[in-house]
Amino acid sequence: MTIATSEPRLNEDIPQGECRLIGVDGSQLGIFNIDDAQKIADDQGFDLVEIAPDATPPVCRVMDYSKYKYEQAQKAKAARKKQSRIEIKEMKFRPKIDKGDYQTKKRHIQRFLEAGAKVKVTIMFRGREMAHPDLGLNILERLAEDLRESASIEVQPKLEGRNMFMLLMPVKKKPAKAEVSTIADEDGEPELDIDEDVELEEQEES
């Protein structure tokens, strides 16, 4: 049974009156005076914990509250470790990017992917370039092909306004070959850090 998120009242802090008592094994023991319920808990070496103060009558349970708190803390810790915090990087291209700039940006994307990040690749169109969306699509398709061993396409190329984008996600590799940059938590467990929309923009053509 889950206890309320706020700290419950224990033992002598529970107001006098009646309560519906639940045994240490979860069985319903019936309605008891608080003093009698406390005696049952004391005789078994456990705590009397008020778990539903707003019920009529309030519900109390016989339990080892310290053990319960420890187990809940361990569960919360395990849940945090399972959470994946995925980075999303962004790399911007122009439709008429030259070969050198393309290779540089591709290397940056490769590095992001190897670190476990997803990469949003954006093609920025200006003026008359909007009449040739195929130029942007060609770049995205070429990039996906060049990075096929490191990435898969999570979101296919899509045109929105003056921009066309594609979202790449890293391909899972065999553990022996994987090289993932991580940040260790306080217990030494790896945990990816998040860095929203880091951009490396191409310098504008003069």
C-alpha positions, 0 to 999 in steps of 0.5 A, spaced: 500 500 500 502 506 498 503 512 503 501 519 502 506 523 499 507 528 505 510 525 512 504 521 515 503 521 523 506 515 527 505 512 533 504 517 539 503 523 534 496 520 531 490 523 534 486 519 539 479 516 536 478 510 532 481 507 526 481 502 521 487 497 522 491 494 517 496 488 519 503 488 517 501 483 512 496 487 509 490 484 512 484 488 515 484 487 522 477 491 523 476 498 527 480 499 533 481 504 538 488 508 537 491 506 544 489 498 542 492 499 535 498 502 538 499 496 543 498 491 537 504 495 533 508 495 539 507 488 541 510 486 534 515 491 534 513 495 529 510 502 528 503 504 527 502 509 521 496 513 519 496 512 512 489 515 510 487 520 515 481 523 511 478 516 511 472 515 516 475 512 520 482 514 519 486 508 516 492 506 520 497 500 518 502 496 522 509 496 519 516 497 519 516 505 517 524 506 517 524 500 512 518 502 508 522 509 507 528 505 505 525 501 500 521 507 497 528 511 496 531 505 493 526 505 488 526 512 486 533 511 485 533 505 481 527 509 477 532 515 476 537 511 473 533 508 468 531 515 465 534 516 459 536 524 458 537 524 450 541 530 447 538 534 441 543 537 437 542 541 431 546 542 425 544 548 420 546 547 412 545 552 406 542 549 400 549 551 396 554 549 401 560 547 399 564 540 399 569 543 405 563 545 409 559 539 408 564 535 410 566 539 417 558 539 419 558 532 417 564 530 422 560 534 427 554 530 426 558 524 427 561 526 433 554 528 436 551 521 434 557 517 437 556 521 444 548 518 444 545 525 441 540 525 436 541 531 431 536 535 428 539 537 421 536 543 418 536 546 411 535 554 411 532 556 404 533 564 402 529 568 397 529 564 390 532 558 393 525 556 396 523 554 388 528 549 389 527 544 395 530 539 391 537 542 393 535 541 400 532 534 400 539 532 396 543 534 402 539 530 407 539 524 403 546 524 402 547 526 409 543 520 411 547 515 406 554 518 408 552 516 416 548 510 415 552 506 419 552 511 425 545 514 424 537 512 422 532 517 420 527 518 426 523 523 422 523 523 415 525 530 411 520 535 412 519 542 409 516 547 414 516 554 412 523 556 409 526 550 413 527 543 411 529 538 417 530 531 418 531 528 425 537 523 426 538 518 431 544 514 433 544 507 431 545 502 437 552 498 436 555 492 439 557 494 447 565 492 445 565 498 439 560 503 443 564 509 445 558 514 448 560 520 452 557 520 459 556 524 465 557 519 472 552 520 477 554 520 484 554 512 484 558 512 478 552 510 474 553 513 467 547 518 465 547 522 459 546 530 460 541 534 456 543 540 452 538 543 448 539 545 440 546 546 440 547 550 433 553 550 429 551 555 424 554 556 417 557 563 416 554 567 411 556 567 404 559 574 403 
